[in-house]
Every structure is written in C-alpha cells, then in structure tokens.
Amino acid sequence: MPQLKIPTPLRPYASGESTLTLEGETVAEILEAMVDLHPQLRKHLFSETGQLRPFVNLFLGEENINQLEGLQTPLEEGDTLLIIPSIAGG
C-alpha cells in the first residue's frame, strides 16, 4: 500500500502520526482515505467546495503531482506521497 507523509504542522490533526499507510490506487483515493480516517485534516487541505487548497503541494517522490496527472496520478505498492504546505513570509 502507498504511504502518505504528514508534515509536522498537520500531525495534531492526524493523531500525531507522521506516516499513514492507506489503500488507494490514485492520489485522490489516498487523500479521501486519509480524511475518512482523520476528518479534522479536511478543513486544512480542502476548500469548502472540496478543492485542494492552493497552498497544499503533493509530491510523489520528487515529482509534484501537478506535473504528473494531478489528483488522478496513479500510485503503486510502496509509493510515498508527501504533503508539503507552502510557506510564506517576508
């Protein structure tokens, strides 16, 4: 099963977990399984309309999924998906 790495700021909403092993064949299915397991994550990652928030970046290995097939990017056994929130400041 693919693994999903949770960044430190979101871990309190995922019962402190840093890595989740979830069933799913696409990025969208993994994210849905994640919010089913930890519903508090939904508001931090998705807008009210269900769209992924613009500051949320997802990487499959070193590739941004936006450069692949977006949320429909297929996942294989042993893949690691990373959530990387954008950081702003100045």
N, C-alpha and C positions, 0 to 999 in steps of 0.2 A: 504494500500500500504506500502511496505517496505520503511525504511528511510536509507539514506546514510549520515554519519557524515564526514564532510570535515575538515581536520586538518588546523590549523592556517596558515602554510606556503602556502597552496594551495587556501585559501579563496579569494585572489585577482583575481584569475582566474575563480572563481565561483561567481562573482558579490558580493563578501563579505559574501555569505551565509555560515553558519556553518552546516546546515542540509538541505538535499534535500529529498523530498518525491517523489518517482519515481515509475512508473509502470514497472513490470518485474517479471518473475517467477524464474529466476536464477540470480546468481551474474553477469554473463556475460551480461544478458539483462539489469540489473540495470546500469552497467558501460557504456554500449552503450547509454542508455537513458541519462546518465549524460553528456557524451561528445557531444551528439546531442544538449543538452541544453546549455552546456558551452564548446565549441570546444577548447578553449585555454588549457583546462586540459589534452587533449590527449597527447601532447608532454611531459608533466610532468609525466604521468603514463604509457604510452605505448612507445615501441621502434618503429623505422621506419618500422619494419616488422609486427607491430601490436601486439607484445607480451607484456604482463605486465612486466614492468621493475623489475629487481631482488630486488631492494631496497624498493619496494612497498609491504606492508603487508596488507592483508584484513582479518578482523575478523568479524565473525557472533557471536555476544555476546562476549564470552571469548574464542571462538574456532577459531584458524587460519583456513581459508578455505582450506589450503593445507593439513590439517589433515582430512578434510571432503571430498568433491567431487570437489575441485578446483573451477574453474570458472563455472562449471555446478552444483554447490551446489544449491539446491532448496531453495527458500525464501517463507515465508508465510506472511500473513497480520500482520502488527505490528512488523516484524523483524527489527533489527537495524544492519546495516553493517557499519563497521568503517574502514577508510583508515588510516593506521599508517605507515608513512615513517620511514625507518631505519635511525638511527643516528650514524654517525661515528665521530671519533675524537681521540684525544690522548693527 
